[in-house]
Amino acid sequence: MRVRWSLLLTVLLVAQAPAHADPPAEILVSRQLAEAEHLQPGMVVRLGTSVDGSDAREFRIAGIYEPTPDPQRLGQVPRELRMHLPDLLQFTHPQDTLTGAEAVEGINVRLKNPADARAFSKAVQAAMPGVLAVPATESMPPGPFRVLERFHLAIAIVTIAAATVFLLALTIMLVDERRETVGVLRLIGLPVRRILTQILLEGLVVASGGALFGLVLALFSQGLINRFFQWRYDTALVFVHISPEVAATCVWIAVPLGASATVCASWALLRRSGLRLVRR
């Protein structure tokens, strides 16, 4: 069993593994710590809780791992290591506590089927009253993230409303430039419904093209944004992710909105007579 532990120990010595009868215990080192201290797999380090190294022990680095991204720790460089639980207890075991009676704040359990998390939580709490078992996605307080989600929703609503007004104004100007063309179509006998259907189809094509362009731009930009901020904060956290659900929502909003703006802008123009449209 391995547990994650923030590095509170002092790195006293880094050297090649000496010849021993008993090989040193193995540890895993976070990528950030390995880069800062120039550590590599196979090296032997001495770790201790005291500055003078009186309680130092040797450990062999078995590998380098990438820490699990945590939005609540953004900006903090995770210089951590992982070791076996018995080795960890040798450093952290309180002097006045019996062996095996140490306090544990939390235990992470990985299920074979993540969909059983809710049922497993209920079973654990029923079998062990007083133990709180919740899925990892719900273990952190959702307050800051809920506020951030509502803030993003408010920004999205304001942006869509402002974009709709701008789109409607732009569409009115574009339709007004085609006034004479629409007037000629009216004079040659095309009914208003036929012209309105054609305008609707044109609006659907333009709106679909705009939505597709926006999705391509978003997919291209998310890679640049993620790489920049991952480099800036030295983390594997994904800052922008365009999921299929997000893409479908964008298309569902953009295409009907664009087509509706085209029809609304054209309706006032089509109510005029053909002679007025061609200015005769």
C-alpha positions as CSV (number, residue, x, y, z in Angstrom):
1,M,0.0,0.0,0.0
2,R,1.4,3.4,-0.9
3,V,0.2,6.8,0.4
4,R,1.0,10.3,-0.9
5,W,3.0,12.4,1.6
6,S,4.1,16.0,1.2
7,L,7.9,16.1,1.5
8,L,8.6,17.2,5.1
9,L,11.8,15.1,5.2
10,T,15.3,16.5,4.6
11,V,17.3,15.2,1.7
12,L,20.7,14.6,3.2
13,L,22.6,12.7,0.5
14,V,22.3,11.6,-3.0
15,A,24.6,8.8,-4.3
16,Q,24.7,5.6,-6.1
17,A,23.5,2.6,-4.2
18,P,26.2,1.1,-1.9
19,A,26.7,-2.5,-1.5
20,H,24.5,-3.8,1.3
21,A,23.1,-7.0,2.4
22,D,19.6,-5.5,2.8
23,P,18.5,-3.3,-0.1
24,P,17.0,0.1,0.9
25,A,13.3,0.6,0.7
26,E,11.8,2.0,-2.4
27,I,10.1,5.4,-2.8
28,L,8.5,7.4,-5.7
29,V,9.5,11.0,-6.2
30,S,7.3,13.6,-7.9
31,R,8.5,15.1,-11.2
32,Q,8.8,18.6,-9.7
33,L,11.0,17.4,-6.8
34,A,13.1,15.3,-9.2
35,E,13.7,18.2,-11.5
36,A,14.5,20.6,-8.6
37,E,17.0,18.2,-6.9
38,H,18.3,16.4,-10.1
39,L,17.0,13.0,-8.9
40,Q,16.8,10.0,-11.2
41,P,15.4,6.4,-10.8
42,G,17.9,4.1,-9.2
43,M,19.6,6.7,-7.1
44,V,19.8,6.3,-3.3
45,V,18.8,9.2,-1.0
46,R,18.9,9.5,2.8
47,L,15.8,11.0,4.3
48,G,15.2,12.2,7.8
49,T,13.0,14.4,9.9
50,S,15.8,16.2,11.7
51,V,18.1,18.7,10.2
52,D,21.2,17.0,11.5
53,G,20.2,13.7,9.9
54,S,20.4,11.7,13.1
55,D,17.4,9.6,12.1
56,A,18.2,9.4,8.4
57,R,17.5,6.3,6.4
58,E,18.4,5.3,2.9
59,F,15.8,4.9,0.2
60,R,16.1,3.9,-3.4
61,I,14.2,6.0,-6.0
62,A,12.0,3.4,-7.9
63,G,10.5,5.9,-10.2
64,I,9.2,9.4,-11.0
65,Y,5.5,10.1,-11.0
66,E,3.3,13.0,-12.0
67,P,1.2,14.3,-9.1
68,T,-2.6,14.3,-9.4
69,P,-3.7,17.7,-10.6
70,D,-5.6,19.6,-7.9
71,P,-7.2,23.0,-8.7
72,Q,-7.2,24.0,-5.0
73,R,-3.4,23.8,-5.0
74,L,-2.9,25.7,-8.2
75,G,0.4,27.7,-8.0
76,Q,1.9,25.4,-5.4
77,V,4.8,23.3,-6.7
78,P,4.0,19.7,-5.4
79,R,7.5,18.6,-4.2
80,E,6.3,15.3,-2.8
81,L,7.3,11.7,-2.5
82,R,5.5,8.4,-1.9
83,M,6.7,5.6,0.3
84,H,5.3,2.4,1.8
85,L,3.1,2.9,4.8
86,P,5.4,1.0,7.3
87,D,8.3,3.2,6.2
88,L,6.2,6.3,6.6
89,L,5.0,5.3,10.1
90,Q,8.6,4.9,11.2
91,F,9.1,8.6,10.7
92,T,5.7,9.9,11.8
93,H,4.8,7.5,14.6
94,P,4.2,9.5,17.8
95,Q,6.2,8.4,20.8
96,D,3.2,8.2,23.1
97,T,1.0,6.2,20.7
98,L,0.9,2.4,20.7
99,T,1.9,0.7,17.4
100,G,-1.2,0.1,15.3
101,A,-3.2,2.8,17.1
102,E,-2.1,5.7,14.9
103,A,-4.8,8.1,13.7
104,V,-5.7,8.1,10.1
105,E,-7.5,11.1,8.5
106,G,-8.4,9.5,5.2
107,I,-7.9,6.4,3.0
108,N,-8.3,6.4,-0.7
109,V,-9.8,3.3,-2.3
110,R,-9.9,2.6,-6.0
111,L,-12.8,0.5,-7.2
112,K,-12.6,-1.9,-10.1
113,N,-15.9,-0.4,-11.4
114,P,-16.1,3.4,-10.6
115,A,-19.9,3.3,-11.1
116,D,-20.2,1.4,-7.8
117,A,-18.8,4.3,-5.8
118,R,-22.2,5.3,-4.5
119,A,-23.2,1.8,-3.4
120,F,-19.7,1.2,-1.9
121,S,-20.1,4.4,0.1
122,K,-23.4,3.4,1.5
123,A,-22.1,-0.1,2.4
124,V,-19.1,1.3,4.3
125,Q,-21.1,3.8,6.3
126,A,-23.6,1.1,7.2
127,A,-20.9,-1.3,8.3
128,M,-18.8,1.3,10.1
129,P,-20.9,3.9,11.8
130,G,-19.0,7.2,12.3
131,V,-16.9,6.7,9.1
132,L,-17.7,9.1,6.3
133,A,-17.3,7.5,2.9
134,V,-17.8,9.6,-0.1
135,P,-16.7,9.5,-3.8
136,A,-13.4,11.4,-4.4
137,T,-15.2,13.9,-6.6
138,E,-17.4,14.9,-3.7
139,S,-14.8,14.8,-0.9
140,M,-13.7,18.4,-1.4
141,P,-16.0,21.4,-0.4
142,P,-17.7,22.5,-3.6
143,G,-18.2,26.1,-2.4
144,P,-15.5,27.9,-4.5
145,F,-16.1,25.8,-7.6
146,R,-19.9,26.3,-7.3
147,V,-19.4,30.1,-7.2
148,L,-17.0,29.9,-10.1
149,E,-19.5,27.8,-12.1
150,R,-22.3,30.4,-11.5
151,F,-19.9,33.2,-12.4
152,H,-19.2,31.5,-15.7
153,L,-22.9,30.9,-16.3
154,A,-23.6,34.7,-15.7
155,I,-20.8,35.6,-18.1
156,A,-22.2,33.2,-20.8
157,I,-25.7,34.6,-20.5
158,V,-24.5,38.2,-20.8
159,T,-22.2,37.3,-23.7
160,I,-24.9,35.5,-25.6
161,A,-27.4,38.4,-25.0
162,A,-24.9,41.0,-26.2
163,A,-23.9,38.9,-29.2
164,T,-27.5,38.5,-30.2
165,V,-28.1,42.2,-30.3
166,F,-24.9,42.7,-32.3
167,L,-25.9,39.9,-34.7
168,L,-29.4,41.3,-35.2
169,A,-28.0,44.8,-36.0
170,L,-25.5,43.4,-38.4
171,T,-28.1,41.2,-40.1
172,I,-30.4,44.2,-40.5
173,M,-27.7,46.1,-42.3
174,L,-26.9,43.1,-44.5
175,V,-30.5,42.6,-45.4
176,D,-31.0,46.3,-46.2
177,E,-28.2,46.1,-48.7
178,R,-30.2,43.4,-50.6
179,R,-33.3,45.5,-50.6
180,E,-33.4,45.9,-54.4
181,T,-32.8,42.2,-55.0
182,V,-35.7,41.2,-52.8
183,G,-37.8,43.8,-54.5
184,V,-37.1,42.3,-57.9
185,L,-38.0,38.9,-56.6
186,R,-41.3,40.3,-55.3
187,L,-42.1,42.0,-58.7
188,I,-41.5,38.8,-60.7
189,G,-44.1,37.0,-58.6
190,L,-42.2,35.1,-55.9
191,P,-44.4,34.9,-52.8
192,V,-43.1,36.2,-49.5
193,R,-43.1,32.7,-48.0
194,R,-40.8,31.5,-50.8
195,I,-38.4,34.3,-50.3
196,L,-38.5,33.9,-46.5
197,T,-37.7,30.2,-46.9
198,Q,-34.7,31.0,-49.0
199,I,-33.5,33.5,-46.5
200,L,-33.9,31.0,-43.7
201,L,-31.9,28.4,-45.6
202,E,-29.1,31.0,-46.2
203,G,-29.2,31.9,-42.5
204,L,-28.9,28.2,-41.6
205,V,-25.9,27.7,-43.9
206,V,-24.1,30.9,-42.6
207,A,-24.8,30.1,-39.0
208,S,-23.6,26.5,-39.4
209,G,-20.4,27.7,-41.1
210,G,-19.9,30.2,-38.2
211,A,-20.5,27.5,-35.6
212,L,-18.1,25.1,-37.3
213,F,-15.4,27.8,-37.5
214,G,-15.9,28.7,-33.9
215,L,-15.5,25.0,-32.8
216,V,-12.4,24.6,-34.9
217,L,-10.9,27.8,-33.4
218,A,-11.8,26.6,-29.9
219,L,-10.3,23.2,-30.4
220,F,-7.1,24.8,-31.7
221,S,-7.0,27.3,-28.9
222,Q,-7.5,24.9,-26.1
223,G,-4.2,23.2,-26.8
224,L,-2.4,26.5,-26.8
225,I,-4.1,27.6,-23.6
226,N,-3.5,24.3,-21.8
227,R,0.2,24.2,-22.8
228,F,0.8,27.8,-21.7
229,F,-0.8,27.5,-18.3
230,Q,0.6,24.0,-17.6
231,W,4.0,25.5,-18.3
232,R,3.3,28.6,-16.2
233,Y,2.1,26.7,-13.1
234,D,4.1,23.5,-13.7
235,T,1.1,21.2,-13.5
236,A,-0.8,18.6,-15.5
237,L,-4.1,20.3,-14.8
238,V,-6.4,20.7,-17.8
239,F,-7.6,24.3,-17.9
240,V,-9.8,24.1,-21.0
241,H,-11.6,21.1,-22.4
242,I,-14.0,21.2,-25.3
243,S,-16.1,18.1,-24.6
244,P,-18.7,16.8,-27.1
245,E,-21.5,18.0,-24.8
246,V,-20.1,21.5,-24.9
247,A,-19.6,21.5,-28.6
248,A,-23.2,20.2,-29.1
249,T,-24.6,23.0,-26.8
250,C,-22.7,25.6,-28.7
251,V,-24.1,24.4,-32.1
252,W,-27.6,24.1,-30.6
253,I,-27.4,27.7,-29.5
254,A,-25.5,29.3,-32.4
255,V,-27.4,27.8,-35.4
256,P,-31.0,28.5,-34.4
257,L,-29.9,31.9,-33.1
258,G,-28.2,32.9,-36.3
259,A,-31.1,31.7,-38.5
260,S,-33.7,33.4,-36.3
261,A,-31.8,36.7,-36.4
262,T,-31.8,36.5,-40.3
263,V,-35.5,35.8,-40.5
264,C,-36.4,38.5,-38.0
265,A,-34.3,41.1,-39.8
266,S,-35.8,40.1,-43.2
267,W,-39.4,40.1,-42.0
268,A,-39.7,43.8,-41.7
269,L,-38.2,44.2,-45.2
270,L,-40.5,41.7,-46.8
271,R,-43.7,43.4,-45.5
272,R,-43.0,46.3,-47.9
273,S,-44.2,46.3,-51.5
274,G,-42.0,45.4,-54.4
275,L,-42.1,48.9,-55.8
276,R,-41.0,50.5,-52.6
277,L,-38.1,48.0,-52.3
278,V,-36.7,48.8,-55.8
279,R,-37.4,52.5,-55.1
280,R,-39.8,53.0,-58.1
